Amino acid sequence: MISEENDQNEANEPVSGYSQQQPSTFDQVWQMFLETDNKFKETDNMFKETDNKFKETGEYIEKTIQSLNRQYKETRLSLQRLSKIASGLGINIGDASEEHFRNALNHLPQLGGITIEKVDSLRRRYKGLEGQFDIVLFGQEEIIVVEVKHKVHPNDVIRLHDKNIPVFKQLYPEYAHRPVMGAIAGMAFNDTAKVLAVEKGLFVLTPAGQKIKVLNPEGFEPKRF
């Protein structure tokens, strides 16, 4: 009886669902190593690609900076050339303006009722002073110092009145007994400069074709220094 019960119990014992895991084979482990190695290789390639991108970006930035430096140097050289041209052009314009007025004044019989007998250009150094005078008109008694500018500004008027004419009188003591007057001549005038010149008793001259036009109002009396 007992043995039958035991057999019966053993036969009725439930079977567990757990089964022991089989150990990995060498091939499975090797395959895992291969897969891991591939992952490392993929990661390494990604790092290389990223590094190449950085290098390409660095090269692009360096090339861009070099290009900008070249453009800066070329622009600077162009500006230097333009500056020299502009400077030379300014000198040529000044010379051309001076030559125009000299030729026109050579054909001007009189200015402000003063008969013009000679047109000259003077330069002298005397007792520590030095002066250059573009055009000087000589009448029988009067002398008119003419300052020529391409475009006349107020400072040009003030310089002629306050400095140039007084220096002329000091540099040429032989003319001390003769009255000296001033004239400002320009191809163009700042409006303020024109008014200021008249107020200071200076002749105001501008071109009219190949001739000279006097801009002073009727009844104008020039200042005698």
Order of alpha helices (4+ residues) and beta strands (2+ residues): alpha-alpha-beta-beta-beta-beta-beta-alpha-alpha-beta-alpha-beta-beta
